[in-house]
Amino acid sequence: MKAAILREVGKPLSIEDVQIGKPGPHEVLIRTVAAGVCHSDVHFWEGSYPYPMPAVLGHESAGVVEAVGDEVRTVKVGDHVITCLSAFCGHCEHCLTGHMSLCVSPDTKRDKDEEPRLSSAKGPMMQYLNLSSFAEQMLIHEHACVAIRPDMPLDRAALIGCGVMTGVGAAMHTSNVRPGGLGATLRLTTAYSASEPFAVPKTSSPTCTPVPSPIAVTVPATSIPMRPSLGPRRPMVGRASQGRPERPYQSAGLIAAARTRTTASPAAGSGSAQSASVSTSGGP
């Protein structure tokens, strides 16, 4: 199959032939239909997050099941599925206490003495975040995908695998936003350059959009204080040394703080709306 391979940080991904194995007992072979370019992929491409190379990038994806292992019970051939990088075993302490996203069991991967899921004529090939969806096919653990309705467009479904779950999770679990409450979403629009590999972002221009009330955020996000209980999302390794500012706010912190400022602002009660200008380095 063809796949986009990262062999060197900051260099264009190379399209090469890659060999993919056959499904093991709990594995699923998926024909990739759509794969989003998440900003996390860009972070790995630019070296902000170190990762062993060569590797096939991509983790926000959807496709159709082509083959399953003999012990797979969650999906079947022909199912339309969304993938998820948080593969889980289902029987460790984290899984049994309802924290499947924290599972680090080796059962979701192949042992070192087993045939690798991906390989190439040039040598070993690393699977990226349990998925590697910048390829024509994916070979993954059955708990790294979920079946969906066949009438949902797969190019939209792919976004659920990372972007939608990240945003909804931050709003509901970190910021504790509930239906009917006041809040604000931070929409990040990015300009892309077709001359660069996989549309590496050139500029970013976020704007604030009110939900679900017509009350809009009226303060610049750069002046919004982060709630003390919310720390930075994760360190941006290498960004300061590259002369770029580290992202000062967690997206969930912005939502929570904006909610507080909007509720307390006298101007907000009159229904007036102003655009909020934000400066950020981007990233999921």
TAUR-V976267 format. One record per residue. N is the residue number from 1. RES is the residue in one letter. PHI is phi as a letter, one per 40 degrees, with the letter a starting at -180 (* if undefined). OMEGA is omega as a letter, one per 20 degrees, with the letter a starting at -180 (NA if undefined). NEAR is the number of other ideal C-beta (glycine too) atoms within 8 Angstrom. Layout:
BEGIN
n:res:phi:omega:near
N:RES:PHI:OMEGA:NEAR
N:RES:PHI:OMEGA:NEAR
END
This chain:
BEGIN
n:res:phi:omega:near
1:M:*:r:9
2:K:c:r:8
3:A:a:r:14
4:A:c:a:12
5:I:b:r:14
6:L:c:r:15
7:R:b:a:7
8:E:a:a:6
9:V:d:r:8
10:G:g:a:6
11:K:c:r:7
12:P:d:r:5
13:L:c:a:12
14:S:b:r:7
15:I:c:a:7
16:E:b:r:9
17:D:c:r:8
18:V:b:r:14
19:Q:c:r:9
20:I:b:a:10
21:G:c:r:11
22:K:c:a:5
23:P:c:r:11
24:G:c:a:9
25:P:d:a:7
26:H:b:a:10
27:E:b:a:14
28:V:b:r:17
29:L:c:a:14
30:I:b:r:15
31:R:c:a:10
32:T:c:r:12
33:V:b:a:9
34:A:a:r:11
35:A:a:r:10
36:G:c:r:11
37:V:c:r:9
38:C:c:r:11
39:H:c:r:10
40:S:c:r:11
41:D:d:r:14
42:V:c:r:13
43:H:d:r:11
44:F:c:a:14
45:W:c:a:14
46:E:c:r:9
47:G:g:r:9
48:S:c:r:9
49:Y:b:a:8
50:P:c:r:4
51:Y:a:r:9
52:P:c:a:4
53:M:b:i:9
54:P:c:a:12
55:A:a:r:14
56:V:c:a:17
57:L:c:r:14
58:G:h:r:14
59:H:a:a:17
60:E:b:a:15
61:S:a:r:16
62:A:a:a:15
63:G:a:a:15
64:V:b:a:11
65:V:c:r:17
66:E:b:r:8
67:A:a:r:8
68:V:b:r:13
69:G:c:a:11
70:D:c:r:5
71:E:b:r:6
72:V:c:a:14
73:R:b:a:4
74:T:c:r:8
75:V:b:r:12
76:K:b:a:7
77:V:d:a:7
78:G:g:r:5
79:D:c:r:9
80:H:c:a:13
81:V:b:r:15
82:I:b:r:12
83:T:c:r:17
84:C:a:a:11
85:L:c:a:11
86:S:c:r:9
87:A:c:a:11
88:F:b:a:12
89:C:c:r:10
90:G:g:a:7
91:H:b:r:7
92:C:c:a:10
93:E:c:r:5
94:H:c:a:11
95:C:c:a:14
96:L:c:r:7
97:T:b:r:6
98:G:g:a:5
99:H:b:a:8
100:M:c:a:11
101:S:c:r:6
102:L:c:a:6
103:C:c:r:14
104:V:b:a:6
105:S:c:r:10
106:P:c:a:6
107:D:c:a:8
108:T:c:r:12
109:K:b:r:8
110:R:c:r:8
111:D:c:a:6
112:K:c:a:4
113:D:c:r:3
114:E:c:r:7
115:E:c:a:5
116:P:c:r:10
117:R:c:a:9
118:L:b:r:15
119:S:a:r:10
120:S:a:a:13
121:A:c:a:4
122:K:c:r:5
123:G:h:a:6
124:P:c:r:7
125:M:b:a:13
126:M:c:r:11
127:Q:c:a:13
128:Y:c:r:13
129:L:f:r:7
130:N:g:a:13
131:L:b:a:14
132:S:g:a:15
133:S:c:r:13
134:F:c:a:12
135:A:a:a:15
136:E:c:r:7
137:Q:a:r:11
138:M:b:r:13
139:L:b:a:12
140:I:b:r:14
141:H:c:a:12
142:E:c:r:14
143:H:c:r:12
144:A:b:r:14
145:C:a:r:15
146:V:a:a:8
147:A:c:r:8
148:I:b:r:10
149:R:c:a:5
150:P:c:a:5
151:D:c:r:3
152:M:c:r:9
153:P:c:a:5
154:L:c:r:12
155:D:c:r:8
156:R:c:a:8
157:A:c:a:14
158:A:d:a:15
159:L:c:r:10
160:I:c:a:11
161:G:c:r:17
162:C:a:a:15
163:G:d:a:12
164:V:c:a:9
165:M:c:r:10
166:T:c:a:9
167:G:c:r:10
168:V:c:r:8
169:G:c:r:9
170:A:c:a:12
171:A:c:a:13
172:M:c:a:10
173:H:c:a:7
174:T:c:a:11
175:S:c:r:13
176:N:g:r:7
177:V:c:a:9
178:R:b:r:6
179:P:d:a:4
180:G:g:r:4
181:G:c:r:7
182:L:c:r:7
183:G:a:r:12
184:A:a:r:14
185:T:b:r:10
186:L:b:a:13
187:R:c:a:8
188:L:b:r:9
189:T:b:a:8
190:T:b:r:9
191:A:c:a:9
192:Y:b:r:9
193:S:b:a:8
194:A:c:a:5
195:S:c:a:3
196:E:b:a:10
197:P:c:r:7
198:F:f:r:12
199:A:f:r:9
200:V:c:a:11
201:P:d:r:11
202:K:b:r:7
203:T:a:r:6
204:S:b:a:11
205:S:b:a:8
206:P:c:r:11
207:T:b:r:10
208:C:c:r:15
209:T:b:a:8
210:P:c:r:12
211:V:a:i:7
212:P:c:a:6
213:S:c:r:6
214:P:c:r:6
215:I:c:a:10
216:A:b:r:13
217:V:c:a:11
218:T:b:a:11
219:V:b:r:10
220:P:c:a:8
221:A:c:r:16
222:T:c:r:7
223:S:b:a:6
224:I:c:r:12
225:P:c:r:5
226:M:c:r:11
227:R:c:a:9
228:P:d:a:4
229:S:c:a:3
230:L:b:r:10
231:G:c:r:3
232:P:c:a:6
233:R:c:r:6
234:R:a:r:4
235:P:c:r:5
236:M:c:a:12
237:V:c:r:7
238:G:g:a:8
239:R:c:a:11
240:A:c:a:9
241:S:c:r:5
242:Q:c:r:6
243:G:g:r:4
244:R:b:a:7
245:P:c:r:7
246:E:c:a:9
247:R:c:a:11
248:P:c:a:5
249:Y:b:r:10
250:Q:c:a:11
251:S:d:r:10
252:A:c:r:12
253:G:c:r:12
254:L:c:a:14
255:I:c:a:16
256:A:c:a:13
257:A:c:r:12
258:A:c:r:16
259:R:c:a:14
260:T:c:a:9
261:R:c:a:11
262:T:c:a:15
263:T:c:a:8
264:A:c:a:5
265:S:c:r:10
266:P:c:a:5
267:A:c:a:7
268:A:c:a:12
269:G:c:a:7
270:S:c:r:6
271:G:g:r:7
272:S:c:a:8
273:A:b:r:9
274:Q:b:r:6
275:S:c:r:6
276:A:b:a:11
277:S:c:a:7
278:V:b:r:11
279:S:b:a:4
280:T:a:r:10
281:S:c:r:10
282:G:g:a:9
283:G:h:a:9
284:P:c:NA:7
END
